[in-house]
Every structure is written in structure tokens, then in C-alpha cells.
Amino acid sequence: MLLDGLEERLVTDGDDDLPIPLISAVAASNEVPDDKAQRAAYDRFLVRVRLDYIHDPDDFRAMLTSVGTSGANPVSPLLSADDLRTIGQATESLALNPPPEVTEKLVELWRQIGVGRISDRRWKKTLKLAMAYALLCDETPTVRHLGVARWTLWSEPDEETSIRNTVLALTDPAASDVLDCEALLADLKVKAAGMQGAKLQERAEIAGKARKLVARAQKLAAAPDAKAYAPRLTAVVNEANTIVNQVLDLMSSGGA
């Protein structure tokens, strides 16, 4: 029934097939299914995101005080169902005639990652997703928008990192650098949270790494191909500077 709903937009009631107005579907699982029938349904979910436990102290604090699924703060939709259908139609049209450089880059990805391993259907849907991404950004489709393939081309969790690195290296190197900066910041925030009992040298090392991160993020933000990531890089700079100031305040106050 799940597979029919996802693929055919139909559910079976006795002898009757009933159409359902399904636009999109979201699911969560603790593991990748091994069962053949479940695997077929799993393959119909185009975008795959693997979540780990929280490592960022600020995110952990936010989680502790979040409302969860209580329904106290329902999410307001930004787009109506009609809006989504209109975007879907425009995406279909764009995917029929993508820019030549987008097509060739997708062929390059196919050669490196997926010849005979990833279904043709998934490649075609990945192109459509890239076109939708460009539409939502109000941009002309470019190779950069193929960066969405990092969420669509992996199947097993242990291959996610290698596929993400390959996709971003070929389509959007700036995004890879931004993710690296954000990962470094998250690591620094964890270390900064334990500074109270750290030695003077350890605090100095944290401040030094934070300063280097500020310089790296500022340099990256100045690059033309990183323009789309300016808000994220600004956040990295601000939070890294906050860590530097925390270290200086602690050291100046003689905190143990």
C-alpha cells in the first residue's frame, strides 16, 4: 500500500483503487530497511538526510526547552498546495531543457558515482530537484544547484560522506568549505563549553583556532562563488569571535 501511494498516488480499499492528493511524503527510520518490499518504498524517497545525536551546546539547550511534537506552536506553511503544484509544473518544464553545462556536469557525476548502481529514475528526479532548488532561490539553474545530489545519490549511511564530498567537489566547492567551517565551529563550541577547568595553554589554543576560523570564513565570504552562503559565513564569524572574547574575558578575570 505504501509503495502504491508513493509511486501511483493510489491506495487500495478492498477491490477499489482510490486516488490520493499526495504532494510529498516524509518518513523517519532508525535503520535502512533490508526487506525487499520495504526497500522498494525506501527507494521512492528522493531526499535522504542522516541525523546524529546533538553535539552543539547551543542546539542542545534549544532542544531541552523546545515544544517537541506537543502542537503548542504549529508550523505555518510558507507555500500553499497550489503553489507547490505550480512549482512542480515549472520544474518539469525546466528539467526538459536544462542548461548544457548542468547536463554535462550531471553526466560527469553519473560516470564517477552511479553507472549501473543508481537507478535512472533517481538521476532524473535529482535533475528535477536541482531545477526546483534554482526556482526557490529565484536563480537561473547552474551547476551549483546540482549540489542537492548529495542528499539523493547515497543509499547506505556509510557511503553518504564520500558521495557528498564527490558531489560538492564537482558542483559546489564553496558549499563544501562552508560545511567544513561550520563543523570546525561546532567543535570549538564544544571545547569552549569546557574552558572553565581548562589550562591556560588549552584556552589559548581554543582562541587561536577561533581566530583562524574567523580569517578563513571572512576570506571565503569574499569569494564570488560563496555569495549564496554569506549569511552562514557571517554566523560562523560572529560565533567564532564570541568564543575568542569568552577566552579573553576568562583569562583577564583569572578564572580557573
Secondary structure, 3 states (H helix, E strand, C coil): CHHHHHHCCEEEECCEEEECCCCCCCCCCCCCCCCHHHHHHHHCCCCCCCCCCCCCHHHHHHHHCCCCCCCCCCCCCCCCHHHHHHHHHHHHHHHHCCCHHHHHHHHHHHHHHHCCCCCHHHHHHHHHHHHHHHHHCCCCCCHHHHHHHHHCCCCCHHHHHHHHHHHHHHHCHHHHHHHHHHHHHHHHHHHHHCHHHCCHHHHHHHHHHHHHHHHHHHHHHCCHHHHHHHHHHHHHHHHHHHHHHHHHHHHHCCCC
